[in-house]
């Protein structure tokens, strides 16, 4: 489990895809902070995707990315040199600075527009219909692993505002219009929606 508070911006060192089957991959990421106390089997969020550490050393870690993850997230769009948001799994007793984040991406969406403000940026994203009912005004949402508050919601879009710290310390500061991002909706909303379906 994560909180959506990014610890550092990491760098993709290598992505290996087997020649016989390019649906999965092995990713090597440089993250000096998140590897300080890492162990084999630890979970690290990479752009909001929970990955398991299979190897580490010299400030880098390796993880395997399964076909399902490649298909449902933006990890398949990464290449050597790509910057990624990194967060270690939350430890019991730590402050929950963002919200409960599982690292299980629901969908990929597109940055529709970006409007700079005096000290913040307002970003509007497409709202895919398969998760539209799970996104609420003033509710929580995770974008590329970053815990954010939804400012407004329409039938086909939602808006978030990025404070200076988020602009500086996450990759959302450099996202451009048309860029694709990973979205994870609030886990509580997902369970409520499932309960409503069960009652029908």
C-alpha positions in Angstrom: 0.0 0.0 0.0 1.1 3.6 -0.8 0.0 7.1 0.1 0.6 8.9 -3.3 3.3 11.1 -1.8 6.1 10.9 -4.2 9.6 10.4 -2.7 11.7 11.1 -5.7 11.8 11.2 -9.5 13.6 8.2 -10.8 15.2 7.4 -14.1 14.5 4.4 -16.3 17.9 2.8 -17.0 16.8 -0.1 -19.1 13.7 -1.9 -20.4 14.3 -5.5 -21.6 11.7 -7.3 -23.6 12.3 -11.0 -24.5 12.6 -11.6 -28.2 10.2 -14.5 -28.2 7.4 -12.6 -26.5 7.4 -8.8 -26.2 4.2 -8.7 -24.1 6.1 -8.6 -20.8 9.3 -6.7 -19.7 12.0 -6.3 -17.2 12.6 -2.7 -16.0 15.7 -1.3 -14.3 15.1 2.1 -12.5 17.6 4.4 -10.8 16.2 5.7 -7.5 18.9 6.4 -4.9 16.4 7.3 -2.2 13.9 4.5 -2.5 16.7 1.9 -2.7 18.4 3.1 0.5 16.7 0.4 2.6 15.3 -1.8 -0.1 15.1 -5.6 0.2 14.2 -8.3 -2.3 10.4 -8.6 -2.6 9.7 -5.1 -1.5 7.0 -3.1 -3.4 7.9 0.2 -5.1 5.3 2.3 -6.9 6.6 3.4 -10.4 4.3 6.0 -11.9 1.5 4.6 -9.7 2.1 0.9 -10.6 3.1 -1.4 -7.8 6.2 -3.4 -8.8 8.1 -6.0 -6.9 11.9 -5.6 -6.5 13.7 -8.7 -7.9 17.2 -7.2 -7.8 18.9 -4.1 -6.5 22.3 -2.4 -6.1 24.2 0.8 -6.7 21.1 2.9 -6.3 19.1 0.9 -8.9 16.4 -1.8 -8.7 15.0 -4.3 -11.2 11.3 -5.4 -11.5 9.4 -7.7 -13.8 6.4 -6.2 -15.6 3.7 -8.7 -16.6 1.7 -8.6 -19.8 -1.5 -7.4 -17.9 0.5 -4.5 -16.5 2.0 -3.6 -19.9 -1.5 -3.6 -21.4 -3.3 -1.6 -18.8 -0.7 1.0 -17.8 1.7 3.5 -19.4 4.8 1.4 -18.5 4.8 0.0 -22.0 5.4 3.6 -23.3 8.5 4.1 -21.2 12.1 3.9 -22.6 15.6 4.4 -21.3 15.9 7.9 -20.0 12.2 8.3 -19.1 11.6 10.0 -15.7 9.2 8.2 -13.3 7.6 8.9 -10.0 8.8 6.6 -7.2 7.4 5.8 -3.8 8.2 3.0 -1.3 5.3 1.1 0.3 4.1 2.8 3.4 5.3 1.4 6.7 2.9 0.7 9.6 2.9 3.7 11.9 3.8 6.2 9.2 1.7 9.3 8.5 -0.8 8.8 5.7 0.0 12.1 4.0 -2.1 11.5 0.8 -4.7 8.7 0.7 -4.8 5.0 0.5 -3.2 4.0 -2.8 -2.9 0.3 -3.9 -0.7 0.7 -6.9 -3.4 -1.0 -9.0 -4.0 1.2 -12.1 -7.6 1.3 -13.3 -7.1 2.9 -16.6 -4.9 5.2 -18.8 -6.1 8.6 -19.8 -5.0 11.8 -21.6 -4.0 15.2 -20.5 -6.5 17.5 -22.3 -5.3 20.9 -21.3 -2.9 22.7 -19.0 -3.4 26.2 -17.7 -0.6 27.9 -15.6 -1.6 30.0 -12.6 0.3 32.5 -10.5 1.8 29.7 -8.4 0.0 26.5 -9.6 -1.1 24.7 -12.7 -4.6 23.6 -13.5 -4.7 20.3 -15.5 -7.8 18.8 -17.2 -7.8 15.1 -18.1 -10.2 13.0 -20.1 -12.5 11.0 -17.9 -12.9 7.5 -19.3 -16.5 6.3 -18.9 -15.6 3.0 -17.2 -14.3 4.9 -14.1 -16.5 8.1 -14.4 -18.8 7.0 -11.5 -15.8 6.6 -9.2 -14.4 10.1 -9.6 -16.0 12.7 -7.3 -15.5 16.5 -6.9 -13.2 17.0 -3.8 -12.5 13.3 -3.8 -9.1 11.7 -4.1 -7.5 10.4 -7.3 -4.0 9.1 -8.1 -2.3 10.3 -11.3 1.0 8.6 -12.2 1.3 7.7 -8.5 0.6 11.2 -7.2 -2.3 11.6 -4.7 -4.4 14.6 -5.8 -7.8 16.2 -5.0 -10.3 16.4 -7.8 -11.3 20.1 -8.3 -14.2 19.6 -10.7 -15.8 16.8 -12.7 -17.8 16.9 -15.9 -19.4 14.1 -17.9 -16.1 13.5 -19.8 -13.3 15.3 -17.9 -11.9 16.1 -14.4 -9.6 18.8 -13.2 -6.8 18.9 -10.6 -4.7 21.8 -9.4 -1.0 21.2 -8.8 0.8 23.2 -6.0 4.4 24.3 -6.5 5.8 21.3 -4.5 3.9 18.8 -6.9 5.1 20.7 -9.9 8.7 20.6 -8.7 9.0 17.1 -7.2 6.9 14.9 -9.5 6.8 14.2 -13.3 3.4 16.0 -13.5 5.3 19.2 -13.6 6.6 18.4 -17.1 3.5 16.6 -18.5 2.4 18.0 -21.8 -1.1 18.1 -23.5 -1.8 14.7 -25.1 0.5 12.9 -22.7 -0.9 9.6 -21.3 -1.0 9.0 -17.6 -2.0 6.2 -15.2 -5.2 6.6 -13.1 -6.1 4.9 -9.9 -9.5 5.8 -8.5 -10.3 5.8 -4.7 -10.5 2.2 -3.4 -13.4 3.1 -1.1 -15.4 4.3 -4.1 -14.7 1.0 -5.9 -16.0 -1.1 -3.1 -19.1 1.1 -2.7 -19.8 0.7 -6.4 -19.3 -3.1 -6.2 -21.7 -3.3 -3.2 -24.4 -1.4 -5.2 -24.0 -3.8 -8.1 -24.3 -6.8 -5.7 -27.6 -5.4 -4.3 -29.3 -5.2 -7.7 
